[in-house]
Amino acid sequence: MTLKELKIKTNVVKRIYKEHIAYGKEAESQQKRIDKLIEQGADEADIRKQNEVLDETFQMIPDVNKRLAKAYQELLDMTEDSQYESTVELQEALTTLQDFDPDQLAQ
């Protein structure tokens, strides 16, 4: 493993984690949009279309969670290689691992 590979893997975890958060926010936002349409008595076809969009979001979440868990584990494995102790890249990787909450995948 090189320092460059460690840095790349760290950034992969960060990117997928941001994607994970974004899908959660999108689902919440979409549900609020649907609730508002229902409250306003919107056309049933409009509500159905928005529910389809919400379903698509929910379908993406397991894929993102799977990719995030895999990337997290790969980064964790990489940090166990002690040849890069005291490097900025290793410290960044460890911080990324600490910032990530694997329990959020259950959402």
Residue pairs with C-beta under 8 A, 6 or more apart in sequence:
1 78
1 81
1 83
1 84
3 84
3 87
3 89
5 78
6 75
6 78
6 79
6 84
6 89
6 90
6 93
7 89
7 92
7 93
9 71
9 74
9 75
9 78
9 93
10 75
10 89
10 92
10 93
10 96
12 71
12 75
13 68
13 71
13 72
13 75
13 96
13 97
13 100
14 96
16 64
16 67
16 68
16 71
17 68
17 100
19 64
19 68
20 61
20 64
20 65
20 68
20 104
20 105
23 57
23 60
23 61
23 64
24 61
24 107
26 57
27 54
27 57
27 58
27 61
30 50
30 53
30 54
30 57
31 54
33 50
34 47
34 50
34 51
34 54
37 46
37 47
37 50
38 47
65 105
68 100
68 105
69 102
69 105
72 97
72 100
72 102
75 93
75 96
75 97
76 97
78 93
79 90
79 93
79 94
79 97
84 90
